[in-house]
Amino acid sequence: MWEESFKNNGGLYTPGSIIIPTNEKTDSLSEDTSHGAEGTPHKFDQEASTSRHPDKIQRRLAQNREAARKSRLRKKAYVQQLETSRLKLIHLEQELDRARQQGFYVGNGVESSALGFSDNMSSGIVAFEMEYGHWVEEQNRQICELRTVLHGHVSDIELRSLVENAMKHYFQLFRMKSTAAKIDVFYVMSGMWKTSAERFFLWIGGFRPSELLKVLLPHFDPLTDQQLLDVCNLKQSCQQAEDALSQGMEKLQHTLAESVAAGRLGEGSYTPQMTCAMERLEALVSFVNQADHLRHETLQQMHRILTTRQAARGLLALGEYFQRLRALSSSWAARQREPT
Amino acid sequence: MDKVMRMSSEKGVVIFSKSSCCLSYAVQVLFQDLGVSPKIHEIDKDPECREIEKALMRLGCSKPVPAVFIGGKLVGSTNEVMSMHLSSSLVPLVKPYLC
C-alpha cells in the first residue's frame, strides 16, 4: 500500500528528489505527495514494516509537503524573474532604437536613417553601429591632432606614437567588422554603416587597398630610390592580391546563384541546394575577413616603407579623404532635400 | 601522412583545395598571375578526403583548404600567402618554379 513508498530512499517520493526547481513533472509529483494518503499504489520493495514507526511516516509526509511548497515558491520566483527580464529587454531594445534614430552615427550623414532599418536588425549590428559612431569620433579627433602637430614642430617620438595610435585605430575597426560579419555578413558586405559616397567605392565590405595607395602616394614626396622601388612593388602585389580576391568573389557569386536557382522552395528551406547555398554564405564571411586582412597588410607595409613623418602625413591624408567623402554624402543628401 | 607529403612534392607549387572553395580559387588565380602553374588537388574528389583534411590540420593549418606548399614545404593558407606577397617574399620563393 502507500505506506511502503516512504521507507525506501530510492523512490520518486523522497525529499531529495523533490528539490529540483522548475521541473513541471516534479511539481506535479510533489502535488501528489501531499495527497499521498489517498495515493495510487507504487512498485517499491517492501522492507521493514512501516507500521512500527507511524510518526516517522508523518514526519516524512510533512517534509515532503514542505519541500513541495518550497519548490512551488521557487518556481514562482523564477517565473517572476523571467517576466521582469523580459520587460527590461523590451525597454532596452526601445532605448537602442531611439538612440539609433537620434543620430548616434557621427559622420554618417542623415541619410542613413532613410535606409529604413527594420526592427529585426540584430542587437549585435546595432551595437556595431554605435561602436562605429564612437570610432568615427575618435578618428576625427586623431585627424585634428595630426593636422595641428604636423603644422607645428613635433618630435619624431611624439609623432611615432600618434602614427602607432592611428594604425591601431584602423586595426580595431577590422576587428569590429569581423565580429559584425559573423552576425550579418550581408550587412558588412554592403557597407551599410558607411555613408553613401563611401559605399560607392565599396570593395568587399570596405575600401580598395590599391585605391588607398593611389590616394596616399602624392603625399610622400620626396621618396628615396629604395622607397620608390618598395612602393612600386607594394602597388603591384596589392593589385594582384586584390584581383585574385575579386575573381574568387565572382566565382562565389556565380556558384551561390546556381545553388539558389536550383533550390526548391515549398517543402521547407533545407533542400540540398539551399543547404549548399548556406555553405556558400559561410565562405562569404571568409572573404570579408580576407579583404580586411589585405587592408591591414597594406597599411602595415606602408608603415614599414615610410619614415615616421611620411607615415603621419599619409595617415592625415587618408583620414581627410574619408572625412571629405562623408561630408560629400551629407551635402548631397541635403541638396536632395532642398526645394527646387 | 605519406600521401599528403607525396602530393605536396609533386610540383613546385601545390595547392590543396576543394571544388567548392572559392578562396582556394582566389589563391590559385594569384599564383597564375605570378607566372606559376600550380598543381591543384581538390581533396573533396579524393576518396581519402577526411584523412587528408586531418593530415593538413595536423601540419598546422587552421583550416584544411586552401593549403599551399612551395618546394614541398607548407607555406600556409590564404592569410600567409597574402602577407608574404605584400611583403615581397612570395615572388622570390616561386622564382624557381616559373613557367
HADDOCK unambig.tbl for C-alpha pairs under 7 A between the chains (distance, minus, plus):
assign (segid A and resid 234 and name CA) (segid B and resid 86 and name CA) 5.95 0.50 0.50
assign (segid A and resid 237 and name CA) (segid B and resid 85 and name CA) 6.17 0.50 0.50
assign (segid A and resid 237 and name CA) (segid B and resid 86 and name CA) 5.62 0.50 0.50
assign (segid A and resid 238 and name CA) (segid B and resid 86 and name CA) 6.29 0.50 0.50
assign (segid A and resid 240 and name CA) (segid B and resid 30 and name CA) 6.54 0.50 0.50
assign (segid A and resid 241 and name CA) (segid B and resid 30 and name CA) 6.40 0.50 0.50
assign (segid A and resid 241 and name CA) (segid B and resid 82 and name CA) 6.71 0.50 0.50
assign (segid A and resid 244 and name CA) (segid B and resid 26 and name CA) 4.75 0.50 0.50
assign (segid A and resid 244 and name CA) (segid B and resid 27 and name CA) 6.64 0.50 0.50
assign (segid A and resid 244 and name CA) (segid B and resid 29 and name CA) 5.43 0.50 0.50
assign (segid A and resid 244 and name CA) (segid B and resid 30 and name CA) 5.19 0.50 0.50
assign (segid A and resid 245 and name CA) (segid B and resid 26 and name CA) 5.25 0.50 0.50
assign (segid A and resid 247 and name CA) (segid B and resid 26 and name CA) 6.24 0.50 0.50
assign (segid A and resid 248 and name CA) (segid B and resid 22 and name CA) 5.12 0.50 0.50
assign (segid A and resid 248 and name CA) (segid B and resid 23 and name CA) 5.85 0.50 0.50
assign (segid A and resid 248 and name CA) (segid B and resid 25 and name CA) 5.80 0.50 0.50
assign (segid A and resid 248 and name CA) (segid B and resid 26 and name CA) 4.47 0.50 0.50
assign (segid A and resid 251 and name CA) (segid B and resid 22 and name CA) 6.30 0.50 0.50
assign (segid A and resid 252 and name CA) (segid B and resid 22 and name CA) 5.81 0.50 0.50
assign (segid A and resid 297 and name CA) (segid B and resid 83 and name CA) 6.35 0.50 0.50
assign (segid A and resid 297 and name CA) (segid B and resid 86 and name CA) 6.98 0.50 0.50
assign (segid A and resid 301 and name CA) (segid B and resid 87 and name CA) 6.72 0.50 0.50
